[in-house]
């Protein structure tokens, strides 16, 4: 059928393109969370000649621990929501779809407040 002279296939193709961009965004979240996590773990500590490692962020171990925890949470959350996005078309209940979207929204907002993004 046509809507205002535009084929319905155009709307379907636009939806597929937006959905594909959303998947790419989820994959980029995974990659960037791995980069942040690995940078802090590999380069966030210095050895001053003893067995004790010091964090390069103000010599405060809590700063490095916080970065590691946020990096791991972002990584695990991104993997979870990537899997949820793959199964999203097979969710038949509108309530369950709404819950999935709201959970993704709340998680993204919470991570944004923890990482300092505005």
MDAnalysis code that builds the backbone (N, CA, C; Angstrom):
import MDAnalysis as mda
import numpy as np

u = mda.Universe.empty(354, n_residues=118, atom_resindex=np.repeat(np.arange(118), 3), trajectory=True)
u.add_TopologyAttr("name", ["N", "CA", "C"] * 118)
u.add_TopologyAttr("resid", np.arange(1, 119))
u.add_TopologyAttr("resname", ["UNK", "UNK", "UNK", "UNK", "UNK", "UNK", "UNK", "UNK", "UNK", "UNK", "UNK", "UNK", "UNK", "UNK", "UNK", "UNK", "UNK", "UNK", "UNK", "UNK", "UNK", "UNK", "UNK", "UNK", "UNK", "UNK", "UNK", "UNK", "UNK", "UNK", "UNK", "UNK", "UNK", "UNK", "UNK", "UNK", "UNK", "UNK", "UNK", "UNK", "UNK", "UNK", "UNK", "UNK", "UNK", "UNK", "UNK", "UNK", "UNK", "UNK", "UNK", "UNK", "UNK", "UNK", "UNK", "UNK", "UNK", "UNK", "UNK", "UNK", "UNK", "UNK", "UNK", "UNK", "UNK", "UNK", "UNK", "UNK", "UNK", "UNK", "UNK", "UNK", "UNK", "UNK", "UNK", "UNK", "UNK", "UNK", "UNK", "UNK", "UNK", "UNK", "UNK", "UNK", "UNK", "UNK", "UNK", "UNK", "UNK", "UNK", "UNK", "UNK", "UNK", "UNK", "UNK", "UNK", "UNK", "UNK", "UNK", "UNK", "UNK", "UNK", "UNK", "UNK", "UNK", "UNK", "UNK", "UNK", "UNK", "UNK", "UNK", "UNK", "UNK", "UNK", "UNK", "UNK", "UNK", "UNK"])
u.atoms.positions = np.array([
    [0.833, -1.182, 0.000],
    [0.000, 0.000, 0.000],
    [0.879, 1.248, 0.000],
    [0.290, 2.331, -0.419],
    [1.008, 3.601, -0.477],
    [0.496, 4.539, 0.602],
    [1.407, 5.257, 1.216],
    [1.089, 6.283, 2.192],
    [1.579, 7.614, 1.650],
    [0.642, 8.462, 1.284],
    [0.970, 9.772, 0.729],
    [1.898, 9.662, -0.482],
    [1.694, 8.668, -1.267],
    [2.479, 8.490, -2.472],
    [3.817, 7.819, -2.252],
    [4.087, 7.347, -1.019],
    [5.357, 6.684, -0.717],
    [5.067, 5.219, -0.448],
    [5.844, 4.364, -1.029],
    [5.660, 2.934, -0.845],
    [5.945, 2.548, 0.606],
    [5.233, 1.557, 1.104],
    [5.451, 1.103, 2.485],
    [6.824, 0.464, 2.646],
    [7.425, 0.003, 1.553],
    [8.764, -0.574, 1.638],
    [9.789, 0.459, 2.086],
    [9.554, 1.721, 1.774],
    [10.470, 2.772, 2.203],
    [10.491, 2.860, 3.720],
    [9.312, 2.781, 4.348],
    [9.247, 2.835, 5.803],
    [9.916, 1.614, 6.432],
    [9.724, 0.465, 5.850],
    [10.354, -0.757, 6.363],
    [11.862, -0.646, 6.241],
    [12.362, -0.148, 5.121],
    [13.801, -0.008, 4.927],
    [14.390, 1.031, 5.880],
    [13.659, 2.109, 6.140],
    [14.146, 3.108, 7.092],
    [14.234, 2.508, 8.496],
    [13.248, 1.704, 8.878],
    [13.274, 1.061, 10.188],
    [14.467, 0.109, 10.292],
    [14.705, -0.656, 9.252],
    [15.842, -1.583, 9.272],
    [17.165, -0.836, 9.379],
    [17.274, 0.292, 8.697],
    [18.495, 1.085, 8.758],
    [18.704, 1.641, 10.159],
    [17.643, 2.171, 10.784],
    [17.762, 2.683, 12.145],
    [18.094, 1.575, 13.127],
    [17.493, 0.407, 12.925],
    [17.771, -0.715, 13.810],
    [19.220, -1.163, 13.662],
    [19.725, -1.146, 12.438],
    [21.112, -1.525, 12.200],
    [22.052, -0.539, 12.885],
    [21.743, 0.766, 12.808],
    [22.578, 1.753, 13.481],
    [22.537, 1.541, 14.994],
    [21.394, 1.148, 15.556],
    [21.292, 0.875, 16.978],
    [22.187, -0.301, 17.363],
    [22.218, -1.332, 16.526],
    [23.085, -2.480, 16.788],
    [24.552, -2.067, 16.748],
    [24.910, -1.224, 15.794],
    [26.284, -0.739, 15.704],
    [26.634, 0.050, 16.958],
    [25.692, 0.847, 17.446],
    [25.919, 1.594, 18.681],
    [26.152, 0.681, 19.868],
    [25.400, -0.390, 19.945],
    [25.588, -1.346, 21.042],
    [26.964, -2.012, 20.944],
    [27.379, -2.360, 19.748],
    [28.695, -2.986, 19.567],
    [29.801, -1.995, 19.928],
    [29.620, -0.726, 19.563],
    [30.609, 0.288, 19.931],
    [30.680, 0.479, 21.439],
    [29.556, 0.362, 22.135],
    [29.571, 0.431, 23.601],
    [30.458, -0.660, 24.181],
    [30.326, -1.856, 23.644],
    [31.134, -2.975, 24.134],
    [32.608, -2.690, 23.913],
    [32.947, -2.233, 22.718],
    [34.359, -1.979, 22.382],
    [34.928, -0.880, 23.274],
    [34.219, 0.233, 23.421],
    [34.742, 1.336, 24.208],
    [34.827, 0.998, 25.692],
    [33.892, 0.223, 26.209],
    [33.997, -0.167, 27.617],
    [35.197, -1.084, 27.832],
    [35.491, -1.941, 26.851],
    [36.687, -2.781, 26.944],
    [37.954, -1.935, 26.886],
    [37.956, -0.896, 26.062],
    [39.128, -0.022, 25.962],
    [39.371, 0.699, 27.278],
    [38.322, 1.262, 27.883],
    [38.469, 1.971, 29.159],
    [38.948, 1.006, 30.239],
    [38.321, -0.135, 30.318],
    [38.687, -1.122, 31.332],
    [40.144, -1.570, 31.158],
    [40.536, -1.895, 29.935],
    [41.897, -2.400, 29.715],
    [42.948, -1.318, 29.911],
    [42.652, -0.070, 29.563],
    [43.616, 1.009, 29.796],
    [43.875, 1.215, 31.280],
    [42.836, 1.176, 32.076],
    [43.025, 1.371, 33.519],
    [43.758, 0.185, 34.124],
    [43.411, -1.007, 33.705],
    [44.055, -2.186, 34.284],
    [45.529, -2.270, 33.864],
    [45.815, -1.990, 32.590],
    [47.190, -2.136, 32.116],
    [48.087, -0.945, 32.433],
    [47.569, 0.268, 32.378],
    [48.397, 1.455, 32.547],
    [48.011, 2.302, 33.753],
    [47.074, 1.850, 34.535],
    [46.589, 2.661, 35.648],
    [47.386, 2.513, 36.924],
    [48.265, 1.556, 36.971],
    [49.040, 1.308, 38.179],
    [50.528, 1.417, 37.872],
    [51.305, 1.897, 38.851],
    [52.757, 1.955, 38.704],
    [53.391, 1.158, 39.834],
    [54.542, 0.613, 39.546],
    [55.291, -0.161, 40.524],
    [56.428, 0.723, 41.011],
    [56.484, 0.959, 42.315],
    [57.523, 1.838, 42.865],
    [58.652, 1.036, 43.507],
    [58.829, -0.158, 43.078],
    [59.916, -0.973, 43.600],
    [59.497, -1.951, 44.677],
    [58.282, -1.937, 45.043],
    [57.806, -2.883, 46.049],
    [56.698, -3.726, 45.419],
    [56.152, -4.627, 46.209],
    [55.061, -5.464, 45.708],
    [53.766, -4.681, 45.575],
    [53.679, -3.557, 46.256],
    [52.464, -2.742, 46.249],
    [52.426, -1.862, 45.008],
    [51.307, -1.894, 44.307],
    [51.122, -1.058, 43.131],
    [50.351, 0.203, 43.522],
    [50.740, 1.330, 42.923],
    [50.057, 2.589, 43.180],
    [49.272, 3.005, 41.947],
    [48.115, 3.553, 42.183],
    [47.283, 4.051, 41.093],
    [47.855, 5.378, 40.606],
    [47.865, 5.602, 39.293],
    [48.411, 6.845, 38.754],
    [47.467, 8.019, 38.946],
    [46.235, 7.785, 39.331],
    [45.271, 8.849, 39.567],
    [45.378, 9.308, 41.020],
    [46.246, 10.270, 41.301],
    [46.450, 10.831, 42.650],
    [46.917, 9.790, 43.660],
    [47.551, 8.746, 43.221],
    [47.985, 7.659, 44.101],
    [46.841, 7.145, 44.967],
    [45.648, 7.173, 44.407],
    [44.444, 6.772, 45.122],
    [43.930, 5.475, 44.499],
    [44.012, 4.401, 45.253],
    [43.585, 3.100, 44.732],
    [42.089, 3.073, 44.446],
    [41.318, 3.869, 45.181],
    [39.866, 3.903, 44.956],
    [39.522, 4.433, 43.575],
    [40.333, 5.369, 43.060],
    [40.073, 5.908, 41.725],
    [40.229, 4.822, 40.667],
    [41.276, 4.028, 40.769],
    [41.462, 2.935, 39.806],
    [40.402, 1.851, 39.988],
    [40.072, 1.540, 41.234],
    [39.039, 0.530, 41.481],
    [37.694, 0.969, 40.912],
    [37.367, 2.256, 41.076],
    [36.107, 2.781, 40.542],
    [36.086, 2.651, 39.017],
    [37.187, 3.012, 38.371],
    [37.256, 2.893, 36.914],
    [37.120, 1.462, 36.438],
    [37.732, 0.554, 37.152],
    [37.636, -0.866, 36.785],
    [36.202, -1.362, 36.967],
    [35.566, -0.995, 38.068],
    [34.195, -1.446, 38.330],
    [33.234, -0.885, 37.284],
    [33.367, 0.400, 36.960],
    [32.497, 1.003, 35.950],
    [32.760, 0.380, 34.583],
    [34.023, 0.117, 34.258],
    [34.340, -0.523, 32.980],
    [33.742, -1.914, 32.860],
    [33.839, -2.688, 33.925],
    [33.257, -4.033, 33.908],
    [31.734, -3.965, 33.832],
    [31.121, -3.036, 34.583],
    [29.662, -2.892, 34.544],
    [29.191, -2.483, 33.156],
    [29.909, -1.561, 32.534],
    [29.548, -1.146, 31.164],
    [29.687, -2.299, 30.187],
    [30.749, -3.059, 30.315],
    [30.970, -4.189, 29.418],
    [29.874, -5.232, 29.566],
    [29.588, -5.635, 30.798],
    [28.566, -6.653, 31.017],
    [27.178, -6.148, 30.619],
    [26.886, -4.893, 30.939],
    [25.605, -4.321, 30.540],
    [25.459, -4.236, 29.032],
    [26.527, -3.860, 28.355],
    [26.467, -3.767, 26.894],
    [26.261, -5.135, 26.255],
    [26.925, -6.131, 26.777],
    [26.728, -7.494, 26.254],
    [25.278, -7.932, 26.491],
    [24.752, -7.673, 27.683],
    [23.373, -8.047, 28.000],
    [22.384, -7.369, 27.056],
    [22.556, -6.058, 26.848],
    [21.609, -5.341, 26.001],
    [21.795, -5.648, 24.525],
    [22.990, -6.041, 24.118],
    [23.179, -6.500, 22.743],
    [22.417, -7.796, 22.513],
    [22.482, -8.713, 23.465],
    [21.722, -9.960, 23.364],
    [20.223, -9.671, 23.423],
    [19.816, -8.746, 24.294],
    [18.408, -8.377, 24.374],
    [17.918, -7.767, 23.056],
    [18.754, -6.967, 22.402],
    [18.370, -6.389, 21.110],
    [18.226, -7.453, 20.036],
    [19.018, -8.492, 20.126],
    [18.907, -9.576, 19.140],
    [17.581, -10.305, 19.322],
    [17.168, -10.523, 20.572],
    [15.919, -11.237, 20.856],
    [14.697, -10.331, 20.891],
    [14.890, -9.014, 20.773],
    [13.782, -8.075, 20.885],
    [12.661, -8.333, 19.882],
    [12.940, -8.635, 18.600],
    [11.833, -8.875, 17.669],
    [10.978, -10.090, 18.027],
    [11.534, -11.029, 18.769],
    [10.759, -12.219, 19.110],
    [9.925, -12.033, 20.384],
    [10.052, -10.901, 21.062],
    [9.239, -10.623, 22.252],
    [7.862, -10.191, 21.776],
    [6.851, -10.959, 22.127],
    [5.517, -10.678, 21.610],
    [4.703, -9.767, 22.523],
    [4.986, -9.760, 23.800],
    [4.209, -8.971, 24.740],
    [4.654, -7.504, 24.702],
    [3.692, -6.622, 24.606],
    [3.986, -5.191, 24.601],
    [4.557, -4.758, 25.952],
    [4.048, -5.351, 27.031],
    [4.554, -5.026, 28.357],
    [6.020, -5.421, 28.504],
    [6.376, -6.587, 27.999],
    [7.766, -7.034, 28.082],
    [8.678, -6.176, 27.215],
    [8.192, -5.766, 26.063],
    [8.983, -4.871, 25.200],
    [9.197, -3.530, 25.896],
    [8.150, -3.003, 26.518],
    [8.268, -1.738, 27.223],
    [9.269, -1.868, 28.370],
    [9.214, -2.970, 29.093],
    [10.159, -3.188, 30.194],
    [11.595, -3.265, 29.683],
    [11.802, -3.922, 28.545],
    [13.144, -4.031, 27.982],
    [13.687, -2.661, 27.588],
    [12.848, -1.854, 26.963],
    [13.282, -0.518, 26.546],
    [13.539, 0.364, 27.764],
    [12.662, 0.288, 28.755],
    [12.853, 1.096, 29.953],
    [14.100, 0.666, 30.730],
    [14.364, -0.623, 30.777],
    [15.568, -1.105, 31.443],
    [16.817, -0.598, 30.732],
    [16.815, -0.617, 29.412],
    [17.935, -0.088, 28.645],
    [18.105, 1.403, 28.892],
    [17.013, 2.130, 28.930],
    [17.058, 3.571, 29.166],
    [17.594, 3.886, 30.562],
    [17.120, 3.185, 31.565],
    [17.566, 3.425, 32.938],
    [19.036, 3.049, 33.095],
    [19.449, 1.942, 32.518],
    [20.852, 1.537, 32.610],
    [21.755, 2.563, 31.931],
    [21.357, 3.035, 30.759],
    [22.161, 4.034, 30.050],
    [22.259, 5.333, 30.845],
    [21.160, 5.744, 31.450],
    [21.181, 6.965, 32.266],
    [22.055, 6.774, 33.494],
    [21.976, 5.626, 34.123],
    [22.770, 5.366, 35.314],
    [24.255, 5.340, 34.974],
    [24.622, 4.684, 33.883],
    [26.025, 4.629, 33.476],
    [26.513, 6.009, 33.084],
    [25.651, 6.805, 32.457],
    [26.054, 8.167, 32.092],
    [26.386, 8.998, 33.324],
    [25.648, 8.802, 34.399],
    [25.955, 9.555, 35.613],
    [27.232, 9.052, 36.266],
    [27.537, 7.785, 36.121],
    [28.750, 7.222, 36.737],
    [29.998, 7.567, 35.950],
    [29.892, 7.717, 34.643],
    [31.074, 7.985, 33.824],
    [31.275, 9.465, 33.582],
    [30.365, 10.309, 34.035],
    [30.540, 11.743, 33.882],
    [30.061, 12.290, 32.560],
    [29.402, 11.479, 31.745],
    [28.850, 11.965, 30.489],
    [27.558, 12.707, 30.760],
    [27.328, 13.763, 29.995],
    [26.071, 14.487, 30.196],
    [25.234, 14.505, 28.951],
])
